[in-house]
Amino acid sequence: MLTDKIIEIAAYTLPSLITGGVAYYLFESYFKNEEKRRSFLLMKNTQKDALPLKLQAYERMSIFLERINPAKLLVRVAPFSADKNHYEAFIIEHIEQEYEHNLAQQIYITDDCWNVILTAKNTIIQNVRKTAKRDDITTADSLRETILIQLVEQESPTTIALAYLKKEVGQMI
């Protein structure tokens, strides 16, 4: 009689436990799926709002690269005296001012892209300094002319950085 009662209790309990386990598994799966869905929708909405800001940052950085491109910078910024050292400092000051004006854009740009832009800026400054130290260059106009001639012979660092920036924006869109 005792074994009959145990079998009867097991007959009722076992299906209940199995049903409870299946229900728990299904509810757990459903809630995880809902959490992932909500997270995805939130991320999608956030990216929808952030994309214009990111694109604007990339636009600002492309303008920055165009403005510090030596071919355009040297045409736009004429020497105010014949002293090559003053002109060198003036050019570098212009580049640094442009950089400081766009410094906040690094928040929206990837680290790799920012490093490429920073490298382009530093390379231009280094080339200007190196060219200004040459003994055969005595005036601001000759410094300007020599830098422009060098650009004809080799690709500008801003061109390389701009190509990288365009590639990154293409991947983002």
N, C-alpha and C positions, 0 to 999 in steps of 0.2 A: 504494500500500500504506500509505503514511504517512497519507494522508487517510482511508483506511478505518479505521485504528486511532483516529484523532482522532474520527471520527464514532461509532465504537463506544464510546469512552470518554465522549463527550458524551451518548450514548444512555443510559448507565448513571448518569452523574453528574447530569444535569439532573433526572430524576425524583427522585433522592435529595435534591438540594438543595430541590426544591419540597416534598417530603414533610417534610424537616427544617424548612423555613420554616413550613409549616402547623402542624406539631407544636409548634414554638416559640410561635407565635401562640396556639394553643389553650391550652397550659400557662400562658402569660403571662396570658391572659384568666381562666382558672380561678383562678390564684393571686390576682389582683386582686379577683375576685369573693369569694373566701374571706376575704381581708383585710377587705373592706367588710362582709361578713356578721359576722365576729368583732367588728369595731368597732361595728357596730349592736347586737349582742347585749350587748356590754360597756356601751354607752351606755344601753341599755334597762334592764339590771340596776342601773346606777348611778342612773338616774332613778327606778327603782322604790324604791331605798333613800333617795334624796334627797327624793322627793315628800312623805313625812310630815314631814320637817324643814322644808320650805318651807311646807307648810300650817300647821304649828305657828307659824312665824314670822308668817304672815299673821294667825293667830288672836291672837297676842300683840299685834300692831299694832292690830287692831280693838279689843282691850281697852284699849290705850293711848289710842286715839282716844276711846273712850267715857269713860274716866277723866278726860281733859282737856277734855271737852265742858263749856263754861262752865255750862250749865244743871244738869248733874249735879255738877260740881266745886264750884260755889258752894253747893249744897244740902248736900253732904258736908262741906265745909270751912267751918265757921262762924268768924266773926271772934272773936278772943280779946280784942280791945280795941276801943275806939271810933275809934282812929286809922286813917284810910283808908290812910296810907302803909305802916303795919305790915301791914295786911290785903293791900294790893297786893303787897308783898314776899312775904308768906306764900303767896298764890295762885301767884305766879310760881315760888317755890321748890318748891311741890308739882308744878307742870308740869315743871320741870327735873329733879326727882328721878324722875318717871315716865319722862321721856325717857332719862335716864342708865341707868335700869334696863333699858330695852329697846334700848339702843344696838347691841348685838351682832346684833340681828335683821336689820340692813341687809345682812348677808352673804347672806341667803337671798331678799331682796326685790329686785326690779328697781330700777334707778337712778331711773326715772321715778316709780315708786310711792313710793320713799323721799323723793324731792324733794317730792312732793305732801304727804306726811305732815309733813315738816319745815316746809313752807310753812304748813300748818294750825297747827302748834304756834307758829310765830313770829307768825302773824297773831293768834292768841288773846292771846299775850303783849303784842303791840303794842296791841290793843284795850283790854286791861286797863290798860296804862300811859297810853294816851290818855284813857281815861275817868277815871282817877284824877287826871289833871292839870286836869280841869275845876274851875273855881272854885265852881260851884254845888253840888258834892259835898263835904260836909264830914266825914261820918262813914263808918265801914266799912259800916254797914248801908245807907246811901244809895248807896255804891259798888256794893254787891252788888245792890241793887234796880235801879239804872240799867243795869248789865250784863245783868241778866235781861230787862229791858224791851227792850233793844237786840236780844236774841236773838229776841224775838217779831217784831220788825220785819224782821229780815234772817236769812238762813240761816247757820247756824254753819259755820265752816270745817271742823270735824270731820265734819260731815254730808257735805260735798263729798268730803273725803278718804276717808271710809268707802265712799261710792258708787264711787269710783275703785278702791279696794282690792277690793271685791266683784266689780267688772267684771273685774279682772285675775285673780282666783281663778277666776272662771267660764271664762275663756279657757284657764287652765292645766289645768283638770280635763277 
